[in-house]
């Protein structure tokens, strides 16, 4: 074992308690649901979501005010004995994005997951609200965690909160999809845990900042990181480990699909970023980045083609999720940086972060709009949805605006993200990545316009909704889609907020 010096690397900041609130508020909401009667579950969830949104805004404001990362040392014990929580610019962005999407999802699900009016009871509604808050707590724990084992615990909590959301309706096909999701997730957890054990045995710590002080690592570090990254790839559903995602996300209820596609799969992607950029030695990071970029490009092309071939709307959106996630992995070689420029100071870093956020808003909007369509017509078969835009114009508009971001059409956030990535690919001499980005946009246009064409079609027999849909359900999806478009007004340059707390992460201390 080569232990690192037990130097104090985490200094608690005055606003650090906000990180504790971000993790514990949803847990308190779940406990309140268990104590109170089921009829109060929805009200507790809505109050908790409101408090969580305020906390997320406060974290972003505090980070801007201080210009440095927020840190909280649990119990006052410094790592490696204690646990630290830390939020830099990217972490705060993830926390805020999660709060916005979950708030919108709760507003959408407020009516769909209300209790039976006569009995004021219901297992599925009560379970949904509890799982939603548990998912939120686990996501925030991932975004602020600094200890790799505690991040493993957070990932497990996320898995066991997200998997039941897939099969909430109890249908045989959704249960099968949830079990497949669980098996892939557990395989990923096993590989991740093996890697953490190897790291601890070699260096005596699992704190990310302490591990980042390594100038170079031996075979143990490389093997450990490889195991952990492969495990996280299984959870992130990157090609070719994506087989569980389409049936799971397509079969889940609309509100659950929005959370799963927009947020849950971003947690392992976030951790891969941290492992490669913060811990991996430079040469290993370059090699890992190249491999991840190849997998990301393959995911973009293969899953975009699969999306074009789908007959069901939600299944098409699910394959699109896997394709769009691929863009986050081509960031690694583009943000490699150099001696004069750190990775987080590059336009590729900003482009990747914008892709992450704009994809979350757009994909949540798409799944919520698809949920409204399926609820109104009793199915989501694309071929039989001719003229649905005349019946549900707001949902059609939401889908179309969200599609602008996926295609990379101005003035959407997806356009700025892909433009930054494309520019970085050209400047850094990666023409194959530039071609992949352009091809991915064209393929996305193919499956988005396929649905838009159905929305604007004039069928021989007019499409009629089987049940009335409250206008507020459609408006939630529209607001998220508009948010994805408004991100397109971010300047085409490295975004300063994403660099807060990143300088000085990697020191020059030999093991």
N, C-alpha and C positions, 0 to 999 in steps of 0.2 A: 504494500500500500504506500502511496506517495501523498501524505496529507498536505493540505494547503495551510498556510499560516492562518491562525485564527484571528486575523485582524478584523476590526469593526468596520464593515463595509456598508452597513445600513444605519443611517441617522434618521430617527423619527422626525417628521415634519408636523407643524401645527394642524394641518388639514388631513392628516393621516387617518383620523377616526372615520372620515367619510368612506374610506375603503371598507372598513368593518361594517358600516351601515349598508353598503351596497350588497354585501354578502349575507348579512343577518336579517335584513328587513323581510325578504321573501320567506325565510325560515320562520320568522315570527308569524307571518301570515298563515303559513301551513299549520303551525301549532294552534293558532286561533280557530282555524277551521275544525281541527280535531276536538277542541273544547266546546265550541258552540254547535248549535243544531245545524243540520245540512242546509236549511233554508237561508242561512246567513253566509254560505260559502261564496256566492257571487259578490255580495256586498263587501266582504272581507278582501276578496281578490282585487276589486276595483279600488278600494282605499289603499291597499298595499302597493298597487301599480302606480297610483298617483304619488305616493311617498317615494317610491323608487325612482320615478321620473325626476322628481325634484332633487333627489340625491345625485343622480347622474349629471344634472345640470350644474349642481354645486361643485362636483368634482372637476368638470371642464372649466368652470369659472375660477376655481382655486388654482388650477394648473396654469391658466393664462395669467392670473395675478402674480404668482410667484415666479413663473418662468422656469420652474424645475419640477422634477418628479415628486409625487406624493408618496410618503413611506410611513408604514406603521409596523413597529416591532411588537409582536404579540407577547404580552407578559413582561416586556422589557428584556427578554433573553435574546442575545445576538446569535445568529447562525454561527456554527452548525448546530448548536444545542437548541436554539429557538427557531421561530418561523417569522419571516418578514412578508409583508404585503407591499406591493409597489405598483404605481401607475404612472407611466410616461404618456407621451402624446398619443401613441398608437393604442395603448390600453384604454385611455380615456375615450378615444374615438369609438372603440368597440363597446364600451359600457354605454355610451350615449346612443349608439346605433341600436343596441339591444333594447334599451328602455323605450325608444320610439316605436320599434316594431312590435314589442310586446304590448305597449299601450294601445296601438291600433288593433292588434289581434284581440285584446280584451273587449274593446268597443264592438268589434265585429261579432264576437262570441256571446256578447251579453244577452242577446235574444235567442240565438241558436242553442245556447247551453243554459237556458233558464230552467228552473225546476218545474215539475208538473203543477199547474195552478191549483188543482184540487187537493193533492196530497202534500204539496210543498216538500217533496222528497224526490230522490232520483240518484242512482248510483253513478251513472255516466256523467251528469253535470257536476256533481260534487267532486268526483275523481279528476275530471278535466281541470278544474280550477286549482286543485292541490298540485297536480303534476306540472301545471304551467308555472306556478310559483317556484316549485322545486327546480325546474329547468333553469329559471332565471337566476336563482342563487348559485347553481353549479356553473353557469356561464360566467358570472361575475367572479367567482372563485378562480376560474381558469385565467381570466384576464388580469388579475392582480396578484396571482400566486408567484412566489419566488423559489419555492422548494419543490423539487421534481417529484418527490413522493406525495406531497400534498396535492400536487397537480394531478397525480394518478388518482387519488381519492376523488378529486373534483370531477375528473373524467368518468369515473365509475358512477358517481351520483348523477351525472348528466345522462349516461347511458340508461340507467334504471328509471329515470324520469321520462326520457324521450321514447323508449321502446313501447311502454303501455299506451302512449298517445297514438301510436300507429294502429293498434287494434282495439280502440275504445268502443267501436260499434259491435265487437264480438263476432263479426263474420269470419267464416273459415279462411277465406283468402287473405284477410288482413292479419289474422293470427299467424298464418304461415309466413307472411311477409315480415311480421314482427320477430318471429323466431329466427329467420334468416339474418335480419338486422342484428339480433342479439348474438348470434354465433360469430359474425364478422367483428362485432364490437369486442367480444370477449377474447377473440384471437388477437386483436390489436392491443387489448389491455395486457395480455400475457407477454407479448413481445416488448411492450413499453416497460413493464415491471422488471423483466429480465435485464433490460438496459440500465434501469435505475440501480438495480442490485450490483451490477458490474461497476458502475460509476462509484457507488458508495464504497465498495470493497477496494477500489483503486485509489480514491482520493479522500475518503473519510468525510465527505460532505455532498449534499445534493442541492445546495444553494446556487442559483444560477449566476449571481454576481461573483461568487467566489470561484466557481468553475470558469467563468469568463476571464479570470486572471491568468489562465494557462497560455503561455506563448505557443507551445506545441504539445501534442499529446501522443502517447504511444498507441500500440494496437488495441489496448483495452478501451481507450476513449473512442476510437474509430468504430470498433465493433458495437459498443454500447449505443452510440448515436445511430448507427445503422439499424439496430434492432428497434430503437424507439421511433425512428422516422417511419420505418415500414409499418409498425403498429399504428401509428397515427394516420398513415395513408389509408389503411383499411377503414378507419373511422371516418376519414374525410371523403371516402368513396371516389378516389382518383382512379382513372383507368390504369390497369385492368381490374382493380379491386372495387369496382362500382356496382357489382351485380345485385347487391342488396338494396340499393337506393331507389331505383325506379318503382318497383312494386310497393315498397314501404311508403314512399312519399305520395304516390298516386292513390294508394288505397286508404290513407289516413283521412280523417275529416279535414275540411278546408282550413280551419283555424290551426290545426295541428300541422298540416303540410306547410303552411306559411312559416311557422316557427322552425320546423325541421330544416327546410331548405334555406331560409334566410339567415338562421342563426346557429343552429346546433352543429352543422358541419363546418362552421367557421372556427370553432374552438380548436380542433386538431390542426387546422391550417395555421392558426395563430401560434400554436406551440412549435410547429415545424419551423416557422420563421425564427422563433427564439433559439431553437437548438442550432440551426444553421448559422445564423448571424451573430449570436451572442456566445456560443460555447465552442462550436467546431473550429479547429485550427484553420488558418487561411487556405492551405492547399486542399484539405478535406472539404472545406466549404465550397470551393470552386468545383470539385468533382461532384459533390452532392447536388449543387445547383444545376450542373449540366444534365445529370440524370433526371432530376425533377422537371427540368424544362422539356426534355424529350417526352416524359410521361404526360406533362401538361398539354403539350402540342397534340399528342395522340388523343388525349381526352377531348380536346376541342373539336378535332376533325371527326373522330369516330362517333362520338355521342351526338354531335350536331346532325350527322347523317341518320342516326337512329331516331332522333327527334322528328325528322322529316317523314319517317315511315310509320309513325304511330297513328292509330285510328282514334284514340281517346285523348281528350284535351289535357287532363291531368297527367297522363303518362307522357305526353309530349313535353309538358312543362318540367316533369321530373328529369327526363333525359337532358333537357336544356340546362338544368341545374348542374349536372355533371360536366357538361361542356363548358359552362361559364366558369366553373371552379378551376378549370385548366389554366385560365388566364393568370390566376394568382400564383401558379407555379412557374410560369415563364419569367416571373419577376427576378428570380434568383440570379441568373447570369447577367441580366440587364442592370441589376443594382449592385454588381460586384464591387463597384467603387475602385479607388486606387489610393496611392499614398497621400494624395492631396485632397481626396474626397471620400468621405465615409459613405456606406451604402444608403443610409437614411437621408443623405443630402442630395441624392440623385433624383431626376425626374421619374425614373422607373419606380422608386419607392413611393412617391406620391401617386403615380398612376396605379400601382397595385392597391394602395389603400382606398383610392377612389373607386376602383373596380369592386373592392370588397363591400363598400358601403352602398354604392349604387345598385349592385346586384342584390343586396339584401332588401332594399326598398322595392326594386322592380319585381323580384321573385315573390315577395310577400303579396304585392299587389296582384300579380298574375294568379296565384293560388286562391286568393280571396275572391277575385272576379270569377275564376272557374268554379269555386264553391257556390257562388250565387247562381251561376248558369245551371249547374247540376241540380241545385235546389229548385229552381224555377221550372225546368223541363223534365226533371226526373232522370236525366242521363247526361253524359258529356261526350257523346260520339260526334266527332267533328263533321262528318259527312251529313249528319241529320240536324245540324244547327244552322241551316241556311236562313238568313234573315233575323238572327237573334239580336242583332244590333237595333232593330226596330222595336223590339220588346224591352230590351235592357240596354238602352243607349249609354248609360253611365258606365256599366260594366264593360261594354265594348270599348268605350273611350279609355278606361283604365287599362285594359289589356293592350290597346294600341300604344298608349304613352309608355307603358312599361317595356313594350317591345322595342321602342326607339332606343332605350338604354342598352338592351341586349344586343341590338344590331350595331350600336355605335354611331347613331345618326344625331347630328347637332339639332338642338342645343342640349342634349341629355348629358347626365353624368357619365354614362357609359362611353359617350363620344370622347370626352376629355380624358377619361382613363385610358381608352384604347389609343388615342392620339399620342399621349405621353409614352405609352409602351411601344408604339410603332416608331416614334422618334428615337427612343433609346435603342431599339433594335437596329435601326439604320446607322446611328452614330457609333454604336459599339461593334459594328461589323457582324451582325447576326441576320443575314438576309432570309434564312429559313424561318426564323421567328417572325419576321415582318410579313412574310408570305402567309404564315399560319394565322396571324391576326387578321389579315385581309380576308382570307378564305373563311375564317370563322364568322366574320361579319356577314358575308354573303350567304352562308348556310343559315345563320340566324334569321336573316331576312326572308329566306325561303319558308321556314316554318311559322314565322310570325305572320307574314302576308297570307299564308294559307288560312289562318284563322280569321284575319281581317277580311279576306274575301268572302268567307262564310257569313260574317257579320253584316256585310253590305249587300249580300245576294238577295234576289227577289224570287223566292221559291214559288212553285205552282200552287202549293197549299200553305197558307200563312201559318207561321209558327205561333202557337198559343201557350202561354205559361200555365202550368198546372196549378200553381198556387201564387198568391200575391207575395211580392218581395218588398219589405220595407226599404224605402229609398236610402235610409241611413246606412244600411248594409253595403250598398253600392258605393256610397260616398267614402267609406273608409278605404276601400281599394283605390279609389280615384286620388285621394289625398296622398297615399304612399307613392302612386305612380307620378304624381306631380312633383313630389319631393325628389324622386330619382331624376327627373328632368331638371329641376332647379340646381342640382349639384353640378350641372354643366356650366354654371357661371363661375366656378372656381378658376383662378388664373392658371395659365399653362406654364407653371414653374414649380419648383419644389415648395411644398407647403410647410411653413415654419412651425405650425402647431405640432406636426408629426415628428419634428426633431426635438421637441422638448423632452428632457430627461434622457436623451440618447447619448449625448456626449459624455465620454468618460466611463461608459459601460465596460469597455474593454481596456484593461490596464496592461502594462508591460512587465508583469512579474512572472518570473520563471517558476515552474513547479519545484 
